[in-house]
Amino acid sequence: MEPRYALLTGASSGIGLAIAHMLPQLGYTVCGIGRSFPQDIPSSPSFLPICLDLTRTGELAARVRELRREMPFSLLINNAGVGYFGLHEELNPAKIHEMTTVNLEVPMLLTHLLLRDLKKEKGMIINISSVTAKQSSPHGCAYGATKAALSAFSASLFDEVRKYGVRAAAIHPDMTRTRFYRNADFTADPAQDASLSPQDVASAVRFLLTAPPDCAVTDITLRPQKHRIQRKPQNNL
């Protein structure tokens, strides 16, 4: 089998790390982008950690251009995400800019850079969106807006590229047990069935990649069986 290459953002922890562990099982060599990686990350020829700050879009584009000269990417997974929560009037411009850049601009940029390769390889683009893209999100207006835009981009992109054999899909996870909500004033209920695990999302990615080539799944929503969240004690914020 010919080698297959995947570019994955947000690969150093949480959902991204779970996806990075899963992809080599399907024969992929993973170029995983993260701001930083743990010192004890296992060395593997199938996982290449790349330390980059995604908000430095010029550096990101230059590095991806270098990578695509060596690797014919057949998979792009836009997983990295940033969320700040609270009343919209209390967000500062820097946080709004960061969410817009990481959650929307970077996926659009990476898709632009790799799309010709993905057409040649008849590859796939997977955007990790959020369940908030499909509903109102009080105390998360800006974050929800960026994810709604990402989902809209993903849907329109599929209609644009499907005739070339390229598939595009958005996954919409509900609250997942990661450090993503560490700055929020709420957290998941500790019950196992009140939140998702990163492996749940990685399993959805596997489902998309192993679906028959003539069957295009473009939208997956993942929810825990129970819907319960808890407010954090004020002294933990």
N, C-alpha and C positions, 0 to 999 in steps of 0.2 A: 504494500500500500504506500502510495506517495505521501511524504510528510505534509502535515497540515499545520498551519500557523494561525494563532489567535492573538488579537490585541485586546487586552482587558484593563479597564481603568478601575481605580479603587481596589486594587488587588491585595492590599497589605493586611486587611482585617475584615471581619464581619461577612457579609454576603459575598464580597469579592474574593476573599480568601477561600470560602467554601467552593465557589465556582472554580478557582484556580486549582484546587485539589481534585475536582471532578473531571476537568477537561482532558488531562493526560490519559484518563481511562478510555476516552474516545479517540485517542491517537493524536491529540493536539500538542504542539509545543506552544507554551503560553508566554507571551511578553506581557508581564504584569506591571502596570504603572501605579505607583503609590508615592505619597509624599515622603514616607520613611518606612522601613521594614524592620521587623524584630531582628536582634543580633543572632538569634538561634534559628532563623529560618533555614530549613533544610536545603542543602545544595542539590540541584537536580538538573540534568540536561533538558528536561521537559518544562522547566519553569525558569524564566529569565527575569529577575526583578529589576525594574528601572525606576530610580528615584527621580521624580519630577514634581514640581509644583504646577498643577494644572492651570492655575490662574496666570502663569507666564506662558501665554498662548504662542508667542513667537518661538520660544525655546522648545515647546511641545511640538510645534509643526516641523521645526528643523530636525528634531530627533526622529519623528515618525518618517520623514522623508528618507533619512538614513536607513532606518529599519526596513522599509519596503524595498530598498535596493537589494537586500539580502534575503528577504522572506516574502514569498507570495501569499499574503494574508487572505484567508478564506472565511474568517470570522472576526467580527468586531462586536465587542460587548461593552456598551457604555453603562457602566455600573456606578461610577463615582457620583456621590451626591452630598450636598451640604444643606442643612436646614437650621434656621433660626426661628424661634417661636415666641409669640407674645403679641401684644397689641401692635398693629402696623405702625402707629405713630411713634412707637418706642424703638423701632428698628433704626439703625443708623445707615447712611448711604453705603458705607463699606460692606456691610452685611448683605444689603440688597444686591450690590454689584457682584459679590462673591457667589451668591446663589444663582444669579442669572448666568454668570460665566461658567461655573462648574456644571450646573444642572442642564443648561440648554446650549450655550455657545460652544462648549467643548464637544459634545456629541455631534453637533452640526459640522464643526470643523473637521473632526476625525472622519466622519462619513464622507465629507468632501475629498479629503486626502486619499482615502482608500477605495473609493467607489469604483474606479476603473479596474483595480485589482480584483475587487469582489465580483465584478461582472465577468472577468476572465475566468475566475474560479467557480462561478455560479455559487457564491457564498451566501453568508447570512449576517444580518445586523440585528442585534438584540439590545433593546433599550430598557434598562431597569427604571421604570417610572415609579408611581406610587398610587395607592388607592385614593389618595387625596386629589388626584387628577380628575376623578369622576364625581366629586362631591364638593360642597362648600367646605372651607377649612378656616373657621374662626381661630384666631391666634396663630394662623399659619397662612395668611393670605398670599404673601409673596412666594413662599415655598410652593403652595398649591398651584399658583399660576405658572411657575416654571415647569412643574411636572405636567400640567395640562398641556402646555405648549410642546413639551417633549413628546407626549402621546399623539398630539395632532401631527407633529413632524413625522413620527413613525408611520402613522396611517397613510399620509400623503406620499411618503417615500415608497411604501410598498406598491402603491398604484403606479408610481413612476418607474420602478425597477423590475417589476414582476415579469415583464416580457423578456428580460435578459436572463431569467432564471435565478435572480437574486431574491431571497426572502427577507422580510423585515417584520419584526414583532416587538411588541411592548409587553412587559410583565408589570403588573400592578400589585405589589405586595402591601398588605396591611401591616400593622405594627409588628416588628421583628426584633428578636432578642439580640441586639447589637448595642454599640456605644453611640449610635446615631442620635438618640434622644437625651444624651447626657446633659445638654444645656437647656432642656425644656423643663417646664414646671409640672410635667406629668410623666408617668412611666407605665409599663405594662403591669397588669395584675400578675402576681407570681404564679398563678395556676398555669400548668403546662398548656392547656387548651385555650388560653386567653391571648396567646401571641404565637407568631411563627418563629421557626428557627432558620438560620442562614441556609441550612441544608435543604429546607423546604423550597427555597428559591432556586438553589442549585439544581434540585430535581426538576423544576419547571424548565430550566435551561436545557437539561438533558432531554426532556420530552420534546422540546422544539427541535433539537439537533438530530434526534432519532426518528422523527416523524417521516413518513413516506415523502419522497421528493415532489410528488404531484399533489400533496396536501399541505396547504399553507395555513398555519395557525398564526394569526396576526395579533391576538390579544388574549392574555391570560390574567385573571384576577385571582389573587390568593388571599383568603381570609381565615383567621382562626375560627374554631367552632363557636367560641364565646366572645362577646364584645365587652370587655371590661378594662378600664384603665384606672390608675390611681394618681392622685395629686401627690407630689413630693412634699415632704416637710420643708418649710421655708428655710431652715438652717442647712439643708442639703443642696440648695440652689447655688 
